[in-house]
Amino acid sequence: MTLDVPLSAAIVDYVGLDVGAIPGNHPDRIASDELRARVGAIMAGLDAIRPDQTAGDLFDWARREVDGLSAASELSQEAREALVSLLSFTWR
């Protein structure tokens, strides 16, 4: 699949690791309504993920979960890392 550069950049902006060390939810950082909706759909999928018995190491677990998202193949490495940071931080 083709890399979606605007979506990847919007995810990085949404998570906010470019402005701080703690990942968060910053939909206000996405100017485009279309991109905000697409990121929102990805975040809804991320929010639905719950740790299970394979989550002994939260970072490794989060990486596997993010890699399993349907949009993962469209995202840059930086965007996937931002999602991993957000998911693992959420469950710490």
N, C-alpha and C positions, 0 to 999 in steps of 0.2 A: 504494500500500500504506500501511497505517497505521503511524505511528511507534510503535515498541516502547520506551517510556520505561524500564521496568525493565531490559531487555536493554542498552540504551544506557548507562545508569548503571553496570551491572555491567562493561561493557567499559572504561569510563573508570576504574573502581576497579581492574580487573585490570591495566591498563597502568601506572597509578600516577602519571600526570603531575600529579595534584592534590597529591602530596607531594614531588615532585622533578622536576628537569628532564630526567632520563634515563629513557626508557621502559623498562619491564621486564615480567616475567611474575610476577604476584602472585595466583595463584588463591585463596590464603588470605584475600584481602580480600573474597571473595564468600561470604556466609553461606548463601545458598540453594543446596541441592544441584542443583535444577533449573536455576537460572540458571548455576551453575558448569559444568554439563554443556553448556548451550547456548553459553556463551562458549568452552568448550573445543573445541567443534565448529568454531566460527568461527576460533579460533586454529590448529587443525589445518589448515584450508584456507589460512590465511595462511602457515603454516610450509612448505607445499608449493610456494609461489611462489618461483621463482628468477629472478634478473635475466637479461635477454636483451639483444640488440643495441639495444633501445629504451630501455635504462636509463642513458643518458648522464648525465641529471640524475636522481639517485636519488629526490629528493622528488617530481618530476613523475611519474616511473614508478610510485612507490608509490601516488600518488593515483589514477592510472588503474587500477592493480591492485585497490585497495580499492573503488573505484567499481564494479568488475566482479564483486565478490563477490555471491553470491545474496542475502545478508542486507542488503546495503548500503541498499536502499530502506527498510528498517525502522529504520535507525539514525539517531540525531541527528547533526548536524554535528559536535558535540564528540566523539562516539564514533568517527565516521569519521576525524576528525583524529588521535585517539589511535592508531588502527590505522595510519594513514599514518606517524606518528612512529615507531611500533614497527617497521614494515616497513623504512622507510628507514634507521633506526638499525641494524637487524640486518645490513644489507648495506654499511655504511660501511667 
